[in-house]
Amino acid sequence: MTNIMGFKIENDGPVYLCSDSQSTSEDDRGPIDKRPSQKLFYQDGVLFVSSGNRRRILELREAVRDEKKASVKDIMEKMLAKAKDTSVNRENPNELIRTFLAGTEDGHPVLYSLNPWGEKNREPYYEKIGFAVLGGAGQSQTGPAIERDIEMGGISLNDTAEGMALCFSYGQRAGRNIYVDDNFQIGIVGQDFSRTLYHPQVELGKGTSMADYYSYFVTNFDVETEMAIEAGKPVYEKIFRDAYASLNDLYQALLINCTHMNHLSTVINRCNVMSASDREGRSGYEESRRSAIEERDMYKEYASELINAWISGDARKIDAVLKSHAYRRFESYERAGMYFGKSEQLTLGLREPVQRSE
C-alpha cells in the first residue's frame, strides 16, 4: 500500500511529487513482504509516482522507459495506450492504480492525476491539478489533516522550503498507517529542472540493474547519460559512490531542518491559541511565539540553502551546503557537551563550507 502526494507551489512555482517507500504484497494470509521499493520514477524531464498494484505500475513504467523529448501528456497517452491493451478487473480496486505526474507545458510546471484503467463506473482519464492531490492508503491519515489545515489557514505553499516541509510533515502523518512508511521519495519539477531524492534505504531499480542509479545521478547532477554510464566503470567508481553518498546526506539534512520547521510551527500555533484564550499569560505566550518564529526562520533558511543547491545541479554547491550543515551539527553537539571531532572527508570534499550571512 502507498502514500502518494503532489503539491504545486504558488505563483507558477515548481511541483513536488512524493511517496512513501513501502511495497506490500498479499497472499492468502493477508499483506506480507514489506520492503523499501522505488515508487518515484523519472523519464526525460517528467516525474511520476503511483499507488496500487505494483506489477501494473512497472508495466506502465516499462511502456514509457524509452521515451525521449516527451511531454507529460505524451507520457500519459503512452500509459493509457498500454493500459488499453492490458485486461484488468475494474471491479477489484486491488487491480487498479493511480498515478500523479509532474512536468512542464510551455515552460510552466504542471501537475496531473492519471487513472489508466479508470475506476468503478468511470472510464480511464487524466486531469490537471491546480493545488494538491493525494492517493493511496496513506490518504486516510493525510486527507483529514490537510482538510483541517486548510480550514485553519495552516498551509503555506509560497516557496520551495515550505513545500519540502509539507512533504515531510504529511509523509510522517501517513506513516501512522501500518502499511505505509515514512522513508520518503521526493521529486521536484521546475521550469528548467527536474530533481529526485530517495531515502537511503530505498533500492533503485529491479534486481542488480544499475540503470536507475545512473538515472539518479543524471537527474541530480546535470551530466550527460554517457558520463553516467562511465561512472559505472572502475575508474569512475569513487566519483559515482561519493555523489550517491552526497544525495543520501542531502536527504538527511533536509529531513532534520524540515522536522525542526514543522515542530516549531506547532509551537507557534499553540502560542497563538493560548495567547487568545489566556489573557493573563498573553505576554509570555507572545514572547514564546516570537522566539519560535525566529528559530523557524533560521531552519527555513538552512532548508532553502539545501534546496537551492539541489536545484542547481552543481555537485560543488551541494557539497558546500552539506559541509555547512555538518559543521552546525558538530557545533550543536559540542554545546551539549559531546565531542566527535570534525571530518574533512565529508561527501565530495570539493570546497570549504559556505559562510552563512548574518
Secondary structure as GFF3:
##gff-version 3
##sequence-region A 1 358
A	DSSP	beta_strand	3	8	.	.	.	ID=ss1
A	DSSP	beta_strand	15	19	.	.	.	ID=ss2
A	DSSP	beta_strand	22	27	.	.	.	ID=ss3
A	DSSP	beta_strand	30	36	.	.	.	ID=ss4
A	DSSP	beta_strand	40	43	.	.	.	ID=ss5
A	DSSP	beta_strand	46	52	.	.	.	ID=ss6
A	DSSP	alpha_helix	54	64	.	.	.	ID=ss7
A	DSSP	alpha_helix	72	84	.	.	.	ID=ss8
A	DSSP	three_ten_helix	93	95	.	.	.	ID=ss9
A	DSSP	beta_strand	97	105	.	.	.	ID=ss10
A	DSSP	beta_strand	108	115	.	.	.	ID=ss11
A	DSSP	beta_strand	125	129	.	.	.	ID=ss12
A	DSSP	beta_strand	132	136	.	.	.	ID=ss13
A	DSSP	alpha_helix	139	151	.	.	.	ID=ss14
A	DSSP	alpha_helix	160	174	.	.	.	ID=ss15
A	DSSP	beta_strand	185	189	.	.	.	ID=ss16
A	DSSP	beta_strand	194	198	.	.	.	ID=ss17
A	DSSP	alpha_helix	211	221	.	.	.	ID=ss18
A	DSSP	alpha_helix	225	230	.	.	.	ID=ss19
A	DSSP	three_ten_helix	234	236	.	.	.	ID=ss20
A	DSSP	alpha_helix	237	277	.	.	.	ID=ss21
A	DSSP	alpha_helix	282	312	.	.	.	ID=ss22
A	DSSP	alpha_helix	315	335	.	.	.	ID=ss23
###
